[in-house]
Amino acid sequence: MPRHTANKCRKKDLCPICNGLLHLSICFRNRHDDDFSPKGNTDNIVSAVFKTEVNSVLLQTCAVLIDDKQDEQEVVRLFLDNGSQRSFVLKSTSEKFNFPILRKENLSIWTFGAKKSETKTLNIVKIKLKNRDDLNLCIEIEAVETEHISITHLPTPDKNIDKKFRYLKNVQLADSYEFNDKEISILIGAHYYYQVVTGRITRLNKNLVAVETLFGWSLQGQSTDREELSTMSVIVNESNISKQLSKFWDLENLGIEAELSDDENIDNDIMSEFEAGISYQNKRYKVKFPWKPSRKTLLENNEEIVRKRFLKLRSRFKNDSSVFEDYKLVINNYLSENIIERVPVEEENLNHNTFYLPHRAVIRTDKTTSKLRIVFYASSHVKGQLSLNDCLHTGLNFIPNLFSLLIKFRMNPIAFVADIKWHF
């Protein structure tokens, strides 16, 4: 009998679970809690080790400097291709550095193996590319924004390439193995190619040549065979979905404090250790490096890399005495202010790993003060090893909440504004 209540039901069978006058399918006690059990964290780890023989071909790649939004220089890699009619830049790179858009153009793009062209409306941007060691060697180009340039990885010269070829000693290479992890962000086509290359070409052997460019000597051709031992580890972590959703529930309103996350608790532990290591000596505060656990012993000696950079810097000093005088003035100022100190003689030849900070000059002729500033590069590392930045905690973010800052700024009739004295 359809659509009837329980008291009119002709079927008098009882539920085997609750003994009620109802069907088993609608019994409230007949339910399964399996689907509601919380899901814990699960780690799946897969490791593999394999050895390959590499017979690589070097193309004309360069590592150059580009100014970012904070007027700092950052290294990007480019590819010189005189077979391309236009120059291109990755759209992601263009947006990151905020390159000025000159205009838009409708272009017919032909790719290798394609039977017909693809018409697109693309931005044309202006880019200024600088030599890593001499900022006066630079060129401005117009490039087309594109989503992709090179799907495959274009390798850099080997680490010891200058030892294999005597001609490459004490000369600047346009690309370096330090930047092997960086992708190709810019392609320079034929209309700028011969403004970048100087015309000097040296044959290193029957398969490899060196071409001089504004950014140093670029190598092209088949490099020597080498063997690579690769280790790959894949860790898959499945977390409780509530932890993922909690990131969307952060309380940003003024006066409402959220519970500390695991990362924030770790930051507080780091800060506590940092404050415990502060001491006051000779009218100056002395602090310890915030080392990551067990990373200090993993830091390898990078003297060979830094020595090569120093030789290039010294070569620049010989070519430009004014840079040397300004550089010397800044170094002496650092010494007098006790920002840096000389290494004691008794510590120069100790048999333990020592990390060296390479440095270079950043020259800004448009600045009224501090036209030359020395930049220290703590990301320097031996290929496959850790850098100093990798071994240190980045520290806490001390930038205050902007809304809270503006409210406090209005509370008093007088506001004090200060700026930093030194910028490294």
Secondary structure, DSSP 8 states (H G I E B T S, - for coil): --S--GGG-S-----TTT--SS-GGG-TT----GGGS----EEEEEEEEEEEEE--EE--EEEEEEE-TTS-EEEEEEEE-TT-SS-EEEHHHHHHHT--EEEEEEEEE--TT-SS-EEEEEEEEEEEEE-SS-TTSEEEEEEEEES-S-SS------TTHHHH-GGGTTS-BSS-GGGTTS-EEEEE-HHHHHHHEEEEEEE-SSSEEEEEETTEEEEEEE---EEEEEEEEEEEEE--HHHHHGGGG---STT------HHHHHHHHHHHHHHHT-EEETTEEE----B-TTTGGG----HHHHHHHHHHHHHHHHH-HHHHHHHHHHHHHHHHTTSS----GGGTT-SS------EEEEE-TT-SS-SEEEEE-TT---TTS--HHHHB---------HHHHHHHHTSSS-------S---
